[in-house]
Amino acid sequence: MNILVIEDDRRLADLIARRLRTAGHNTETCDDGSAGLERASAGDLDLAIVDVMLPGMDGVSLTRTLRTRGVAIPILMLTACDSVPDIVRGLDVGADDYMTKPFSFEELMARLRAIKRRTLAAQGTSLQVADLTLDPASRAVLRGEERVSLSRTEYNLLERLMYRAGKVVSRRSLIDSVSGGDRDIEENTLDAFMRLLRNKIDPPGRPKLIHTVRGVGYMIRPVAWSR
């Protein structure tokens, strides 16, 4: 995804941007509300992370103005204010989700994935690679005409791969896709989960879609794909 981080705390903005880039997202930062408004209005972004307290224009006014302009970019709002009225206010002006500081990056990544799923579901968009289809709205996975039953971890790994179809997804990004809160996996456990996923997605007799990129991560691609 192309993500804009509008946050005047440069250290926090850089930390968020670095983590998002590690996860494979194109990320820009902006430390001023007015400048952030104009950048977010350009129409080439997939999501904006917006702090509430900003110079130039606060995040609530920024979000309200974007919605007034008809800009439908998903917005995750960040703030140190955790009162219910503040949260309701942010959501009522058009934010898609709301996180209070401090927060864990695992939760941030999980919320971004949830926003992306809701956006695709609202658009009626499914992800497809060859004869493999994933529907974010129903979480249904089909290989050809056959329904594939996946665990939550297996589904999250496949979803991450399919969002980046044809591109290498790093091991760190895949671990992030299944981590969060009090639940985490060790890096040396990733390969075991991927074997389970492959057994279901690439059964005997089917062209292989999931491929290992040694020392880097994994990718999903049609068999006919070539560099």
N, C-alpha and C positions, 0 to 999 in steps of 0.2 A: 504493500500500500504506500501511497504518497501521503505523508503525515506532516502537518505543521504543528509545532509546539510553540504556543504563545505564553511565555513565562518570563517575568523580569528578574527572577533569581537565576543569574547566569550559571551558577554551579549546578543547580537542579536541572535547568534546561539542558545543559550539556550532558549530564548524567542520563537523563531520559532519552535524549537523541542518540547517545552512544549505545544504549541498550536496544533501542529500536533498530538501529542500523545493524547491530549484531544479529538481530532476529530477522534480518533481510528486508527491512522497510527503508524506503527513501525518506529521509527526514530533514526538515528545515526548522530553524528556530527564529523567533522574533521576540523582542523584549518590550514592545510598545503596542498598546491596544489599538491605536488608530492605524498604525502600519499593518498590524495583524489583520484588521478588518479588511483592508484593501487586498492583502495577499490571499486571504481566505475567500474573497469574492471572485477570484480569477477563474474558478471553474475547473482547475486541473488537479485538485487535491481530493483524496479519498476520506480524510478525517482530520479534525483539528482537536488538539488538547489545549484547553483555554484556562488560564488562571483567572480567578475572580478579581484580585487586586492587581491592577495594571496601571502604569502611567499612560496618559493620553486618552484612554477610554477603558473603563472597567469591563470585566469579562461578561457581566450580565447585559450591559448595554451593547457590547459587541455582538453577543448572541442574538439579542432582540433585533438588532439592525440587520444582521444576516438573514434572519427569517422574514423580516419586512421586505427585504430585497428579493425574496424568493430563492435564496441560496439554501439548498437542502443538505449541505455537507454535514455528516454526523459530527457531533460535538461531545467530547468528554470534558466536563468542567472540574477544575481542581480548586480547592480552597482550604484555608485553615479553619473556616467557620463550619461547625458541625451541628448547629441547631436545626431543628426540623423546619422552621420558617425559611431559613436560608436555603436549605436543600429544595424545598417546594418552589421557592422563587426561581432558582436556577432552572429547574425542570419546566416550570410554567412558561418561561420565556423561550424555550425551544431546545434546551440541552437534552441529549439522548441519555446521558448518565452523569453521575456526580461522585467524586472521590474526595475525601478529606485528607489533609496532610497531618502527620506523616503517613505514608502508604508503602506497601511492599511492591517491588517491581513485578513479582509474580501475579499479584492481584491486578495491577495495571494491565499486564499482558492479557490476562483472562478477560477483563472487561472489554478490551479492544477487540478480542476475538468474538465476544458476544455481540458487540455492536455490529461487527462485520456480518455475522450470521443473520442478525435481524434485518440488516440492510438488503442482503441478498434475498432473504425470504420475502421481504416487502416487494422486491422487484420481480419475484417469481423466477429467480435465477438459480439454476443448478450448475454444479461443477462437473465437467466431463473430460475424460482422457480415454481415447479409443472407445471401447465398449463399457467402460467403468463410469458410473454416474453416482454423484453424491448430492443429495437434496438437503441444504442447510435447514430448511423449514421443518421437515419431518425427521431429519437425521437418517433417512433411508439411504442405503448403499446397494447398488445393483451392479453385477458383472454380467453384461448381456441381459437376459431375462430373469436371472437368478438373484434373489435377495441374499445379501451377505450380512450375517449377524456379527456385529463387532462389540467388544467391550468399550467402555468409555475411553480408556487409554488408547486403544487401537483406533477408534473413531477420530480422536483428536490428532493423532499422528497422521492419519490418512488425510484429514481435512487440511492440515498444514502443508503436506506435500502437494495436494491438488490446487491449493491457492497459488503455489509456486510451480505449477506444472512446466516441465521442460527446463527448470533451473535447479541447481544444486541447493539443497537446504542443509545448513550446517547442523552438526550434532547439537551444538548449544541451542540453536533455535528450536529443534525438535524437543529437547528436554524442557525448554520454556513452555512449549505448547501443551505439555501434560503436567506441569508443575503449578502449584498454587496453594496458598493458605498453609495448612498443616500437612500437606501431601506433597511429596517430592520423589524423584527417582534418581538413583546414582547413574553417572554417565556409563559405567560398565553394564548397567541393566538395559540400556537403550537397545542394544543389539538383540537381546532376548525378546523384547516387545516387538521389534521389527520382524523377527522370524515368525512370531505368531501372526502378525499382520500379513506377511507374505503368504503364509500357508493358506489364508482365507482369500486374499485378493488374487494371487497367482497360483491357482491349483494346477496339478498335472494336466497337461493337454491344452492349457491356455497360454497365449503369448505373454511373456513376462513384462510387467509394467514398472515394477519397483526395482531400482538399481542402486547398488552401493558405489559411492565415489570414495575410494580408499583414502583414509587420512583426513577427509573433509566431512562427509555426511551421506545423504541419500537424495535420490531424485525419482520422480515418476514421469514417465514419458511413453509415447507410443513406440512400438518396436521399430517403425520406419524412421524415427528421429535420428539425425546424425549431426555431428559438429560441423 
